[in-house]
Amino acid sequence: MTQQYPLRIGVQLHPQHTSYKEYADAVRRVEDLGVDSIWNWDHFFPLYGDPQGNHFEGWTLLTAMATLTTRAQIGCLVTCNTYRNAALLANMAKTLDHISNGRAVLGIGAGWFERDYKEYGYEFGTAGSRLAALEKSLPIIKERWEVDVPKPLHKIPILIGGGGEKKTLRLTAQYADMWHGFGNPEELKHKLEVLDNWCKEVGRNPNEIERTAGTNKDDSDQTRDAIVEAGITHLILGIGAPWDFAAVEKLVKWRDSHAR
């Protein structure tokens, strides 16, 4: 597959087990270090560590992240579709796009963390029902961006996260501008082949979709090179407090070494 996109890197700052001040300082710091994108996640409780520890809501936090930064793209990795009405979510993303001067990404997925659903009163349903809800929401979101005023400042990229080969990757081919996955290089290469096949099925140019994937702080440069060779062009490092900025610096140096 021909690489259409420049090699980029991002950081997902986990919004848990921290204070707002510490989180805000981390957002400023990673942008200063030179990352291309900064992400949080869309949950209501910690995903690891003390289950009753500090945690902040993703979209409220994105508004703050927009005002704390000037250059990096920002988004949730990823928004749970069924936590919000689709038209409302479209308006939220449009508003964030204006606040950030055109740097918003709408990362979205079907949802999976059962505790969020149960404690906040959402219907958990099944994986199939959540995917069906996502398929219903995506065209509504795109339509609202066409009719609501003011319109977004730019074409807000939709990033779909998840590796389901029958539904998630089909929805990515139909609606998304970015895809995010996890796995080793061989697994990622397979998922991208499935995505390319879905693009053929729905009549989509696969080069219109930027391919992103997670990377761990302990990944070697060789592992990251192999992920790029598999077809990924945007690597996102997830870190929690206390923040490992040395791992971010290492990732920045790796990216920059490819630009020479």
C-alpha positions in Angstrom: 0.0 0.0 0.0 1.4 3.4 -1.0 1.9 5.7 2.0 -0.2 8.8 1.4 0.1 10.4 4.8 3.1 11.8 6.6 4.4 9.8 9.6 2.7 11.3 12.7 2.7 10.6 16.4 0.2 11.2 19.1 -0.3 10.8 22.9 -3.4 9.6 24.7 -3.3 11.1 28.2 -5.4 8.9 30.4 -7.8 11.2 32.4 -7.7 9.2 35.6 -5.7 9.1 38.9 -4.7 12.7 38.4 -5.8 16.3 39.2 -7.0 18.7 36.6 -3.9 20.9 37.1 -1.6 18.0 36.6 -3.6 16.9 33.5 -3.5 20.4 32.0 0.3 20.7 32.6 0.7 17.4 30.8 -1.3 18.5 27.8 0.9 21.6 27.5 4.1 19.6 27.9 3.4 17.0 25.3 2.4 19.7 22.7 5.7 21.5 23.6 7.5 18.2 23.0 6.2 18.2 19.4 3.5 15.5 19.2 1.0 15.8 16.3 -2.1 14.8 18.2 -3.4 14.6 21.8 -6.2 12.4 23.0 -8.1 11.4 26.1 -10.8 8.7 26.4 -14.5 8.6 26.9 -15.2 6.8 30.2 -16.6 7.7 33.6 -14.4 5.6 35.9 -10.8 4.5 35.8 -9.9 1.6 33.5 -7.1 0.4 35.8 -5.7 1.0 39.2 -8.1 2.1 42.0 -11.6 1.7 40.5 -12.8 4.6 42.8 -9.9 6.9 41.9 -10.1 10.4 40.3 -11.5 10.5 36.8 -12.6 13.3 34.4 -15.3 13.3 31.7 -13.8 13.2 28.2 -15.7 15.9 26.2 -15.6 18.6 28.9 -11.9 17.9 29.1 -11.5 18.2 25.3 -12.8 21.8 25.5 -10.0 22.6 28.0 -7.5 20.8 25.9 -8.5 23.0 22.9 -7.7 26.1 24.9 -4.5 24.7 26.3 -3.0 24.0 22.9 -2.5 25.7 19.6 -1.1 23.2 17.1 -1.9 19.5 17.9 -5.1 17.8 16.8 -7.3 16.8 19.7 -9.9 14.1 20.2 -11.4 11.3 22.2 -9.8 7.9 21.6 -12.6 7.0 21.4 -16.1 8.4 22.1 -18.7 5.9 23.1 -21.5 6.4 20.6 -24.4 5.4 22.9 -23.5 7.8 25.7 -24.9 10.8 23.7 -27.6 11.5 21.2 -26.0 11.6 17.7 -27.2 15.1 16.8 -25.9 16.4 20.1 -22.5 14.8 19.6 -22.3 16.3 16.1 -23.0 19.8 17.7 -20.4 19.1 20.4 -17.8 18.2 17.8 -18.6 21.2 15.7 -18.3 23.5 18.7 -15.0 21.9 19.7 -13.8 22.5 16.1 -14.4 26.2 16.5 -12.8 26.4 19.9 -9.7 24.6 18.6 -9.6 26.6 15.4 -10.1 23.5 13.2 -8.1 20.9 15.1 -10.9 18.6 16.3 -11.1 14.9 15.5 -14.3 12.9 16.2 -13.0 9.6 17.5 -15.9 7.2 17.9 -16.7 3.5 18.6 -19.5 1.3 19.7 -18.6 1.2 23.4 -17.6 -1.7 25.7 -17.0 -0.7 29.3 -20.0 -2.2 31.1 -19.5 -0.3 34.4 -20.1 3.0 32.6 -23.4 1.8 31.3 -24.7 0.3 34.5 -23.8 3.1 36.9 -24.9 5.9 34.5 -28.1 4.2 33.5 -27.4 3.4 29.8 -28.6 0.2 28.2 -25.6 -2.0 27.7 -27.3 -4.3 25.2 -25.0 -6.5 23.1 -22.0 -5.9 20.9 -24.3 -6.3 17.9 -26.9 -3.8 19.2 -24.1 -1.3 20.0 -22.7 -1.6 16.6 -26.1 -1.2 15.0 -26.5 2.0 17.0 -23.2 3.3 15.8 -24.2 2.5 12.2 -27.4 4.6 12.7 -25.5 7.5 14.3 -22.8 8.1 11.7 -25.0 9.4 8.9 -26.9 11.6 11.4 -23.6 13.2 12.5 -22.5 13.9 9.0 -25.9 15.4 8.1 -25.9 17.7 11.2 -22.6 19.1 10.1 -24.1 20.0 6.8 -27.2 21.7 8.2 -26.3 23.2 11.6 -24.9 26.7 11.8 -22.2 27.7 12.0 -20.7 24.8 10.2 -17.5 23.2 11.3 -14.4 25.2 10.4 -13.0 22.3 8.5 -14.0 18.8 7.5 -13.9 17.1 10.9 -12.2 13.8 10.5 -14.1 10.8 11.8 -11.9 8.2 13.5 -13.4 4.8 14.1 -11.7 2.6 16.7 -12.0 -1.2 16.7 -11.0 -4.3 14.8 -14.2 -6.1 14.1 -13.9 -7.4 10.6 -17.6 -7.8 9.7 -19.1 -4.6 11.0 -16.5 -2.1 12.4 -14.2 -2.2 9.5 -17.1 -2.0 7.0 -18.4 1.1 8.9 -14.9 2.5 8.7 -14.8 2.0 4.9 -18.2 3.7 4.6 -17.9 6.7 7.0 -14.4 7.2 8.5 -11.4 9.3 7.6 -9.2 7.5 10.2 -9.0 4.0 11.6 -7.4 3.1 15.0 -6.4 -0.4 16.0 -4.1 -2.4 18.2 -1.9 -5.4 17.8 1.4 -6.6 16.5 2.5 -5.7 12.9 1.2 -8.9 11.5 -2.2 -8.4 13.1 -2.4 -4.8 12.0 -1.4 -5.7 8.4 -4.3 -8.3 8.3 -6.8 -5.7 9.6 -5.7 -3.2 7.0 -6.1 -5.8 4.3 -9.7 -6.4 5.5 -10.3 -2.6 5.6 -9.0 -2.3 2.0 -11.3 -5.1 0.9 -14.3 -3.4 2.5 -13.3 -0.1 0.7 -13.5 -2.0 -2.6 -16.9 -3.4 -1.6 -18.4 0.0 -0.9 -16.6 1.9 -3.7 -14.2 3.9 -1.4 -10.6 4.9 -2.2 -8.7 3.2 0.7 -6.1 6.0 0.5 -8.7 8.4 1.9 -8.4 6.7 5.3 -5.5 7.5 7.6 -4.4 4.4 9.6 -3.5 4.8 13.2 -2.5 2.4 15.9 -1.4 2.2 19.5 2.2 1.9 20.6 3.5 1.0 24.0 6.2 3.0 25.8 8.5 -0.1 25.8 8.2 -0.6 22.0 11.5 -0.5 20.2 12.2 1.6 17.2 12.4 -1.6 15.2 8.9 -2.6 16.4 7.5 0.8 15.4 9.3 0.6 12.0 7.5 -2.8 11.5 4.1 -1.2 12.4 4.7 1.5 9.7 5.8 -1.2 7.2 2.4 -2.9 7.9 0.7 0.3 6.7 0.2 2.4 9.8 1.2 6.1 9.5 0.1 7.5 12.9 1.3 5.9 16.1 -0.4 6.9 19.4 1.2 6.3 22.8 -1.1 5.9 25.8 0.2 7.0 29.2 -1.2 7.6 32.6 -0.2 9.6 35.6 2.6 9.9 36.7 3.4 11.0 33.2 6.3 9.4 31.4 7.5 12.3 29.3 10.7 10.4 28.5 8.7 7.9 26.6 7.1 10.8 24.6 10.5 12.3 23.8 11.6 8.9 22.6 8.6 8.6 20.3 9.2 12.2 18.9 12.8 11.3 18.2 11.8 8.2 16.4 9.3 10.1 14.2 11.9 12.8 13.5 14.5 10.2 12.5 12.2 9.2 9.6 11.9 12.8 8.4 15.6 13.2 7.6 
